[in-house]
Amino acid sequence: MKIALDGMGGDFAPQNTVAGSVMLLAENPRLDKLFLTGDEPTLRAELAKHHCKDPRVEIVHTTQVVEMSEHAVEAVRKKKDSSLSRAVDLVKSGQADAGVSAGHTGAMVAATTIKLRTLEGVERPGIATFLPTERNVCVLIDAGANVDARPEHMMQYAIMGTVVSKHVLGFSNPAVGLMSIGGEDIKGSDFTREIFQLLRSSKLNFRGNVEGHDLFENPVEVVLCDGFTGNVVLKTTEATATAVFHWLKRELKASPVRMAGAWLARNAFRAIYNKTNYEMYGGSPLVGVNGIAIIAHGSSSALAIKNALRVAGEYIEKRINPRIVEAIRDFHEASSR
């Protein structure tokens, strides 16, 4: 497999992008080639810090970087030699099987949609992200790619989310829940009620409406929402998890007795931290584009970059895109009968 990484993308690039790459190279012998896009002298200097001379690394020199403050589409059109765009170009040309970036999310969505187009039968790509729940890990889709989704887009997200849950997470018959303001059929906006009817008439394992608390108290395997709602849910969940650990740390340090108890329970705390730590999940796939694109967190650590690259490898090996095309085709054929 061959993966292209935006070496200059992210709040802590290129230090963390290179460090994460070195970690993956050491762990994954199945990786045939890792393209690092960005300023060549800078990337080589970072590789030298890790004494990395792995022949599988190929640096693709670029002269531009997409800044976080830039307009997504304009940045893609004007900065054709950016590290982000060149990583996507490598996927478009077939030199790489997947592209990964921790840079500008909007620019990554725009670049992949413009350059790679969408898979057969897919109208709009969506960001699928993983959220830990009380009993499992669910797929939240869309997490921010399409804030003006139409009902037909949402139906496709449900299908694609089901494919990801089944073939990446291993659930045999993933339950789909529609994010709304109440569990009853009549609850929600005209938009969600229309989607509800589409889902109920489909062959998906549709459980019905779910609310925010259902993410953790009564979890489904696929949580369906538009990009605006999904992005708010994702960032609120991430911030809440971070805040809880900060509060817990402060309270546990308040007395010697509490500190002793914390030391005894350290393995339990570590297990919970790992379950809620975004670094362990790596990156979120932009599903529905005609290629594999993984969007990593802007503040990704080296570990998060390594895991984003790992996720890219999983999507290559498990043939997620052909499975999505097949599932979308089956849905359209069933609908036309």
C-alpha positions in Angstrom: 0.0 0.0 0.0 1.1 3.6 -0.7 0.0 6.6 1.4 0.5 10.3 0.9 0.8 12.5 4.0 0.6 16.3 4.1 3.8 16.8 5.9 3.1 20.5 6.6 -0.5 20.1 7.7 -1.5 20.6 11.4 -0.7 22.8 14.4 2.5 21.0 15.2 3.8 20.1 11.7 6.2 19.1 10.5 7.5 17.8 13.9 4.5 15.6 14.6 3.8 14.6 11.1 7.3 13.3 10.6 7.5 11.7 14.1 4.2 9.9 13.5 5.4 8.7 10.1 8.5 7.2 11.6 6.4 5.4 14.2 4.2 3.9 11.5 7.2 2.9 9.4 8.6 1.0 12.3 5.3 -0.9 13.0 3.9 -1.6 9.5 6.0 -3.7 7.1 3.0 -3.9 4.7 3.5 -0.2 3.8 5.2 0.0 0.5 5.6 3.8 0.1 5.0 6.8 2.3 5.0 10.1 0.4 5.7 13.2 2.5 4.6 16.4 0.8 6.1 19.7 1.9 9.3 21.7 2.0 12.0 19.2 1.3 14.8 20.7 3.4 12.5 21.0 6.4 11.2 17.5 6.1 14.6 16.0 5.7 15.9 17.8 8.8 13.0 16.4 10.8 13.7 12.9 9.5 17.4 13.3 10.4 16.3 14.0 14.0 14.8 10.5 14.1 17.8 9.0 12.2 15.2 7.8 9.7 16.7 6.5 6.4 13.8 4.2 5.5 13.8 3.8 1.7 10.0 3.7 1.7 9.9 7.4 2.4 9.7 9.7 -0.6 9.6 13.5 -0.2 7.5 15.5 -2.7 8.8 19.0 -2.5 6.1 21.8 -2.4 6.4 25.5 -2.1 3.1 26.4 -0.4 1.1 25.6 2.7 -2.7 26.1 3.3 -3.1 28.3 6.4 -6.0 27.7 8.8 -7.4 31.2 8.2 -7.8 30.8 4.5 -11.0 30.2 2.6 -11.1 26.5 1.8 -12.0 26.5 -1.9 -9.9 29.6 -2.7 -6.9 28.0 -1.1 -7.3 24.9 -3.2 -7.6 26.9 -6.4 -4.9 29.4 -5.7 -2.4 27.2 -3.9 -2.0 24.3 -6.4 1.5 23.6 -5.0 0.5 23.3 -1.4 1.4 20.3 0.6 -2.3 19.4 1.1 -3.1 19.7 -2.6 -0.1 17.7 -3.7 -1.0 14.9 -1.3 -4.4 14.7 -2.9 -2.9 14.9 -6.4 -0.8 11.8 -5.6 -4.1 9.9 -4.9 -5.7 11.3 -8.1 -2.8 10.1 -10.2 -2.8 6.7 -8.7 0.7 7.0 -7.2 -0.8 6.8 -3.7 -3.8 4.7 -2.5 -4.8 7.2 0.2 -4.1 10.8 1.4 -3.9 12.0 5.0 -3.8 15.6 6.3 -4.1 17.2 9.7 -4.3 20.6 8.0 -7.3 22.7 7.0 -10.3 20.4 7.2 -12.4 22.5 4.7 -9.5 22.6 2.3 -9.1 18.8 2.5 -12.8 18.3 1.9 -12.7 20.8 -1.1 -9.5 19.4 -2.6 -10.7 15.8 -2.5 -14.1 16.6 -3.8 -12.8 18.8 -6.6 -9.9 16.6 -7.6 -11.1 13.1 -6.9 -14.9 13.6 -7.4 -17.4 11.3 -5.7 -17.9 7.6 -6.0 -20.5 6.2 -8.4 -24.0 7.0 -7.0 -22.8 9.3 -4.2 -23.9 13.0 -4.4 -22.0 14.4 -1.4 -19.1 13.1 0.7 -19.4 13.0 4.5 -17.0 12.8 7.4 -17.3 9.7 9.4 -15.8 9.8 12.8 -15.7 7.3 15.7 -17.2 8.0 19.1 -16.7 5.7 22.1 -20.0 4.8 23.8 -20.9 2.8 26.9 -20.8 -0.5 25.2 -19.1 0.0 21.8 -17.7 2.5 19.3 -20.2 4.2 17.0 -19.8 5.9 13.6 -21.0 9.5 13.6 -21.7 10.8 10.1 -21.7 13.6 8.9 -19.2 15.3 11.2 -18.8 18.5 9.2 -18.4 18.1 5.5 -21.9 19.0 4.4 -23.8 21.6 6.5 -26.6 22.0 4.0 -27.5 18.3 3.4 -30.6 17.2 1.7 -32.6 14.1 2.7 -31.1 12.1 -0.2 -27.6 12.9 1.0 -28.5 11.8 4.5 -29.8 8.5 3.2 -26.5 7.9 1.5 -24.6 8.8 4.7 -26.7 6.2 6.5 -25.6 3.6 3.9 -22.0 4.6 4.0 -21.9 4.7 7.8 -23.3 1.2 7.9 -20.6 0.0 5.5 -17.9 1.6 7.7 -19.4 0.1 10.9 -19.7 -3.3 9.4 -16.3 -3.7 7.7 -14.1 -1.5 9.9 -15.6 -1.9 13.3 -16.9 -5.4 12.7 -20.6 -5.1 13.6 -22.6 -7.6 11.6 -25.9 -5.6 11.4 -25.2 -2.0 12.6 -28.2 -0.2 14.0 -28.8 3.3 12.6 -30.2 6.2 14.7 -31.3 9.6 13.4 -30.2 12.4 15.6 -33.2 14.4 16.6 -34.8 16.2 19.6 -36.9 13.3 20.7 -37.3 9.5 20.3 -40.9 9.6 19.0 -41.6 9.4 15.3 -43.3 12.8 15.2 -40.4 14.7 16.9 -37.9 16.8 15.0 -38.0 19.3 12.1 -39.6 18.8 8.7 -36.1 17.9 7.5 -35.6 15.1 10.1 -39.1 13.7 9.7 -38.6 13.4 5.9 -35.3 11.5 6.5 -37.1 9.3 9.1 -39.6 8.1 6.5 -36.8 7.4 4.0 -34.8 5.4 6.6 -37.9 3.5 7.7 -38.7 2.4 4.2 -35.1 1.2 3.6 -33.6 -2.2 4.3 -31.2 -0.7 6.8 -31.4 -1.6 10.5 -33.1 1.6 11.4 -33.8 2.0 15.1 -35.5 5.4 14.9 -34.7 8.8 16.4 -31.9 9.1 19.0 -31.1 12.1 21.2 -27.8 13.3 22.6 -27.9 11.2 25.7 -28.5 8.0 23.6 -24.9 8.3 22.4 -23.9 6.9 25.7 -27.0 5.5 27.5 -28.6 3.6 24.6 -26.0 3.6 21.8 -26.5 2.6 18.2 -23.7 1.7 15.8 -24.3 4.5 13.3 -25.5 8.0 14.4 -26.8 10.0 11.4 -26.9 13.8 11.3 -26.2 16.7 9.0 -22.7 18.2 9.0 -23.6 21.2 11.2 -25.2 19.1 13.9 -22.5 16.4 13.7 -19.6 18.9 14.0 -21.2 20.5 17.1 -21.8 17.0 18.7 -18.3 15.9 18.0 -16.5 19.0 19.3 -18.8 19.2 22.4 -18.1 15.6 23.2 -14.3 16.0 22.8 -14.3 19.2 24.9 -16.4 17.5 27.6 -14.1 14.5 27.9 -11.1 16.8 28.1 -12.8 19.0 30.8 -13.8 16.0 32.9 -10.2 14.7 33.0 -8.9 18.1 34.0 -11.5 18.4 36.8 -10.7 14.9 37.9 -6.9 15.5 37.9 -7.4 18.7 40.0 -9.6 17.0 42.6 -7.4 13.9 42.9 -4.4 16.2 43.7 -6.3 18.0 46.4 -5.1 15.7 49.2 -2.5 12.9 49.9 -5.3 10.5 50.5 -6.9 11.2 47.1 -3.5 10.9 45.4 -2.9 7.5 47.0 -6.3 6.3 45.8 -5.7 7.7 42.3 -2.4 5.7 42.2 -4.2 2.5 43.1 -6.8 3.1 40.4 -4.3 4.4 37.8 -4.9 1.5 35.4 -8.6 2.1 35.4 -8.1 5.8 34.8 -5.6 5.0 32.0 -8.1 2.7 30.3 -10.9 5.3 30.3 -8.5 7.9 29.1 -7.4 5.7 26.2 -11.0 5.0 25.3 -11.8 8.8 25.1 -8.5 9.9 23.6 -8.9 11.1 20.0 -5.2 10.2 19.4 -6.1 6.5 19.6 -8.6 6.8 16.8 -6.3 8.7 14.5 -8.3 10.4 11.8 -11.8 10.6 10.2 -12.3 9.3 6.7 -14.1 11.5 4.2 -16.3 8.8 2.8 -17.9 9.0 -0.6 -15.0 10.4 -2.5 -13.4 8.5 -5.3 -10.2 7.8 -3.3 -9.3 7.4 0.3 -8.9 10.6 2.3 -8.3 10.7 6.0 -8.7 14.0 8.0 -6.7 14.1 11.2 -7.2 16.5 14.1 -5.5 19.9 13.7 -3.6 19.5 17.0 -2.6 15.9 16.2 0.3 14.5 18.2 2.8 12.1 16.7 0.6 9.2 18.0 -2.5 10.6 16.4 -0.7 11.0 13.0 0.5 7.4 13.2 -3.0 6.2 13.9 -4.4 8.4 11.1 -2.0 6.6 8.7 -3.0 3.3 10.2 -6.7 4.1 9.5 -5.8 4.9 5.9 -4.1 1.5 5.6 -7.2 -0.2 7.0 -9.5 1.5 4.4 -7.2 0.4 1.7 -6.9 -3.3 2.9 -10.7 -3.6 3.6 -11.7 -2.2 0.3 -14.2 0.2 1.8 -14.8 2.3 -1.4 -15.9 -0.7 -3.6 -18.1 -1.8 -0.8 -19.8 1.6 -0.6 -20.4 1.6 -4.4 -22.0 -1.8 -4.1 -24.2 -0.8 -1.2 -25.3 2.4 -2.9 -26.1 0.5 -6.1 -28.1 -2.1 -4.2 -30.1 0.7 -2.6 -30.9 2.3 -5.9 -31.9 -1.0 -7.5 -34.2 -1.8 -4.6 -35.8 1.6 -4.7 -36.5 1.4 -8.4 -38.5 -1.9 -8.1 
